[in-house]
Amino acid sequence: MKNGVKVILSARREERLNKLAEEIGENAVYLKSDVSNAKDMQALVKLAKEEFGKVDALFANAGIMPGGNMSELKVKDWMEMVNINIVGVLNSMAGVLPEFIAQKGGHIIVTSSVAGLRSVRGNAVYCGTKHFVRVYERGQFPIIGVASP
């Protein structure tokens, strides 16, 4: 990667991770993981420290959007969206925050959506999850005690 940036890649589909890591080269390693699993996020931080010595930034970008009207009662889809789009962000943050606090710095970047700003027909739950993320994106809940040096 440019400027010596090193990355730890994370996703549920290992074949895609492997391909991307090969494209990036020696400055990328990956770990198949699921953001809805807190232990997986802790393992990512551990891998980053082992491979590169520390963690400077987290980019929490995982998200899914199975659509449907509320009357369809796709409760399983709703719960999966909440687990990935909200719990995944929280698990990712919880995995990295102890490191950022210890090293007195770090960056957390989250990805919302235009759906976090307004309702999108057939996607009420998705909009809700992205509004949740947007609250963090807009700095509504600053992380006390962690600032970039």
C-alpha positions in Angstrom: 0.0 0.0 0.0 1.0 3.6 -0.5 3.0 5.4 2.1 3.7 2.1 4.1 0.2 1.7 5.3 -0.4 -1.7 6.8 -3.9 -3.3 7.0 -5.7 -6.1 8.7 -8.6 -7.2 6.6 -11.7 -8.8 8.1 -14.8 -10.4 6.6 -16.8 -13.5 6.6 -15.8 -14.6 3.1 -12.3 -15.9 3.2 -11.9 -16.2 -0.6 -12.5 -12.5 -1.0 -10.1 -11.7 1.8 -7.4 -13.8 0.3 -7.7 -12.2 -3.1 -7.7 -8.7 -1.7 -4.7 -9.4 0.5 -2.8 -10.7 -2.5 -3.7 -7.6 -4.5 -2.4 -5.3 -1.7 0.7 -7.3 -1.0 3.0 -7.8 2.0 1.4 -4.9 3.9 -1.9 -6.8 4.3 -3.0 -9.8 6.3 -6.4 -11.0 7.0 -8.5 -13.0 9.4 -11.9 -14.5 8.5 -14.2 -13.1 11.2 -17.7 -11.9 12.0 -18.3 -8.5 13.5 -21.3 -9.9 15.4 -18.8 -12.0 17.4 -16.9 -10.0 20.0 -14.1 -12.6 20.3 -13.5 -12.3 16.6 -13.0 -8.6 16.9 -10.6 -9.1 19.8 -8.7 -11.6 17.7 -8.3 -8.9 14.9 -6.7 -6.5 17.4 -4.4 -9.2 18.6 -3.4 -10.1 15.1 -2.7 -6.4 14.3 -0.5 -6.1 17.3 1.4 -9.3 16.5 1.9 -8.4 12.8 2.4 -4.7 12.9 3.0 -3.7 16.5 -0.1 -1.6 17.1 -3.4 -0.4 15.8 -3.8 3.2 14.6 -7.3 3.1 13.1 -10.4 1.0 12.9 -12.7 1.3 9.8 -16.0 -0.3 10.8 -17.7 -0.9 7.5 -19.7 -4.1 7.8 -23.3 -3.9 7.0 -26.2 -5.8 5.4 -29.5 -4.6 3.9 -32.2 -7.3 3.4 -35.2 -5.2 2.5 -38.9 -5.8 3.1 -42.0 -4.3 4.4 -42.5 -4.6 8.2 -45.7 -6.5 7.6 -43.7 -9.3 6.1 -42.4 -10.0 9.6 -38.8 -11.0 8.5 -37.8 -11.0 12.1 -34.7 -13.2 11.4 -33.5 -10.6 8.8 -34.1 -7.7 11.3 -32.1 -9.4 14.0 -29.3 -10.2 11.6 -29.2 -6.5 10.5 -29.1 -5.4 14.1 -26.3 -7.9 14.9 -24.1 -6.8 12.1 -25.0 -3.1 11.6 -25.2 -2.1 15.2 -23.7 -4.9 17.4 -20.9 -5.3 14.9 -19.9 -1.6 15.3 -20.0 -1.9 19.0 -18.0 -5.1 19.1 -15.4 -3.6 16.8 -15.1 -0.5 19.0 -14.9 -2.6 22.1 -12.1 -4.7 20.6 -9.9 -1.6 19.7 -10.7 0.9 22.4 -8.5 -0.7 25.1 -5.6 -0.3 22.8 -6.4 3.2 21.9 -6.7 4.2 25.5 -3.4 2.5 26.4 -1.6 4.2 23.5 -3.4 7.5 24.1 -4.6 7.7 20.5 -6.4 6.1 17.6 -9.1 6.7 15.1 -12.5 5.0 14.7 -14.2 5.5 11.4 -17.8 4.2 10.9 -19.9 4.0 7.7 -23.5 5.0 7.8 -25.7 5.6 4.8 -28.2 8.1 3.4 -30.7 5.8 5.0 -29.4 7.0 8.3 -30.8 10.4 7.4 -34.2 9.6 6.1 -36.7 6.8 5.7 -36.4 4.4 2.8 -39.5 2.5 1.9 -39.2 -1.2 2.7 -36.1 -0.7 4.8 -37.3 0.6 8.2 -35.0 -1.6 10.2 -32.0 -0.9 8.0 -32.7 2.9 8.3 -32.8 2.5 12.1 -29.5 0.7 12.2 -27.8 3.3 10.0 -29.3 6.1 12.1 -27.6 4.5 15.1 -24.3 4.4 13.3 -24.8 8.0 12.1 -25.1 9.2 15.7 -21.5 8.0 16.2 -20.4 9.3 12.8 -21.6 12.8 13.8 -19.7 12.7 17.0 -22.7 12.7 19.3 -21.0 10.3 21.7 -17.3 11.3 21.8 -15.0 8.8 23.2 -13.6 10.4 26.3 -9.9 10.1 27.0 -9.0 9.0 23.4 -7.5 11.5 21.1 -5.0 11.4 18.3 -1.5 12.6 19.4 
